[in-house]
């Protein structure tokens, strides 16, 4: 018995988002700035979560 020749695409990708954004795209420096801000705010976030966990 012959079935239909079908192709099921995976819902997952093996690429990183960086693979889809060109190196000279304006999002690159924005991402770098946001990442640096997150590092600077890490202690603040840790304190907020710690207070929330302790109740």
C-alpha positions, 0 to 999 in steps of 0.5 A: 500500500502506498501512502502520501509522500509527506514532509513534516517540518520540525518545530525546532531549529538548530540555528541561533538567532544570531544566524538570522541577524546580519553582523552590521544590523542595528540590533547588534549594538542594542543587544550589547547595551542590554546585555551590559545593563543586565550584568550591572543590574544582576545584584538588584535582581538577585536581591528582589528575588531573594526578598520574594523567596523569603516572603 
